[in-house]
Amino acid sequence: MSTPPLAGAGMPPGAFSGAQAQAAREVNTASLCRIGQETVQDIVFRTMEIFQLLRNMQLPNGVTYHTSTYQDRLAKLQEHLRQLSILFRKLRLVYDKCNENCAGLDPVPIEQLIPYVEEDGSKHDDRGAASQLRFASEERREIMEVNKKLKQKNHQLKQIMDQLRNLIWDINAMLAMRN
């Protein structure tokens, strides 16, 4: 960890504070994600504390109850809820800022992010990815059609089973009446 240079070390006094303020304004997306992760961890921690407080509270079931203890616990609970609300607002700000920073970026296909070596040792070309993508989409479409037909057949089988059940019920009722 490096220390910042002193103002008297060849820099005018206001130059470093301006650079520091510029760096504080330009927060990159990775640090925003880290801040968001820490905020989520804080939210989980606060939520666990709230549940711990609620679990330790006694229900008013006829037992003598101390008003001061109740007021203390209620104040703690309200403070935790207020802090939780602040953390959620902070998380929303971080989320909005990350979306704003990433709005101009073109999404990169996942296949390009994963490096791999083909069996023949040649590099992955875009035509191969396009053909694989086309094949996968056709296969998915076929699977969706098969699933639709399967649901229709299942519905027909259910109707037949219901009719058979009703027929067997009627036959059993007639046999019972005959005896």
N, C-alpha and C positions, 0 to 999 in steps of 0.2 A: 504494500500500500504506500503510495507516494504522498509526500506532503506538498501542499500548494506553495508556490514561490511567494516570497515576501514582497510587499508592495514596493519597498525601497530597493529591490535587487534589479535595477535596470528597467523597471516598468513604471509607468505613471500610476498614481494611487487609484484612479477610477477604472483603469483598463481591466484589471483582474476581476473586479466585482461585476463588470458588464459581461465578461466571458462566462462567469459563473451563473449569472442570471440567464444568459442565452442557453447554456447547457441544461439548466433546470427546466426551461420551457420546451426544449426539444428532447422529449423522452421517447426512446425507441420502443417499438412494439414488444420486443422481447422483455424489456424491463416492465412494461405494462402488464404483460402476461404473468410475470413473477409477482408483481404487486397484486394482481387479481387472485393468483393462487394463495398468497398469504392472507388475503381478505377472506377467501372461502374457508381457509383453515380457521381464521378467527371466528367466522360465523358458526362453524361447526362447534368450536370450543365454547362459544357463548351459549349456543343452543343446549349443549350438554350441561352447562352450568344451570341454565333455566330448568331443565328437567330434574337436575339434582335438587334444586331448591323446591320444586313442586313435590318431589317425592318425600322430602323431609318435612313438608308441612303436614300438620295434623288436620283432619277434618273436624268440623265442629259437631261432634256426636255426643253432646251432653257433658263432656269433660270440662273442668274449669279451664278457662282459656285466658292467657295473659295478653292484655291488649298491647302492651309495649313490644312483646315478642312478635306479635302479629304485625304491628306497624313496621318494625325493623325488617322483617322478611318481605313485607309488601313493598317497602322502599327499595330493597335489593332487587326484587323481581322487576319493578318498574324501571330501575336503572339499567338492568341487563336488557330489557326490552327496548329501551331508548338507544342503547349502544348497538343493539342488533339492527335497529332501524337505520342508524347512521352507517353501519357496515354495508347494509344492502344498498343504500344510496351510493356509497363509494364504489361498490361493485358495479352498479349500473353505469356510473361515470367511466370506469375503466373499460367496461364492455363497449360503450358508445365510442370512446376514444380509439380503441383497437379496431372497431369496424370502420371508423373514419380513416384511420391510417392504412387499412387494407383495402379500401374501396377502389383505388386505382389499379390494384394488382390484378394481373390475369391469373386465373386459377391454373395451376400446373397439374396435368393428369398424374394420378398416383403412380402409374406404371413408370413414369420417367423419374420418379423420386427414388425408386428401388433399383440399385445397380445389380445386374446379374450378368453372367457369362453364358452364352449359348454353347451347345455342345461342339459346334464347329469352330468356336472361338471368334466368330465375327461379331461385330457390334450390332446392337439392336437398332433396326431402322424403323422409320415411321410407317412404312407400308405394312410391315409385319404387325405393328400395333393396331393399325386401322383394320386389317383383315381379322385379327383376333377380336377386336371390338365388335366388328360386324357379325362375326360368328357367334360371339357371346350374346349379342342382342337378339339374333335369330333364335338361338337356343332358348333364351328367356321367353320370347314370344311363344314358342312352341310349348314350353312348360306351362305358361299361363293358359293356353288353349286347352291343354290336357287337363289342367286343374278345373277349368270351367266345365268341361264335359264330365269329369269325375263328380263334381258337385251335383250336376243334373242327374246322373245315374244314382247317386246316393239319395237324392230327393225321391226319385221314382221308387227305389227299393224301400224307402221308409213308408211311402204310401201303400205299397203292396203289403208290407208287414202289418201296417195298421188295419188294412182290410182283412187280412188273414186273422188277426187278433180278434176283430169284431165278429168274424164268421165263427171262429172257435167259441167265442163267448155265447153267441146265439145257439150253437149246437149244444153246448153244455147246459144252457138254460132250458132248452127243449127236453133234453134227457132228464133233467132234474124234475120237470113238470110231469113227465111221463111216469115217473116212479112215485 
